[in-house]
């Protein structure tokens, strides 16, 4: 669970950074 959550969080952060 932690792995999936961490991966999702990282993906969200990357998406946000890319959007910027």
ABEGO torsion letter per residue (X at the ends): XAAAAAAAAAAAAAAAAAAX
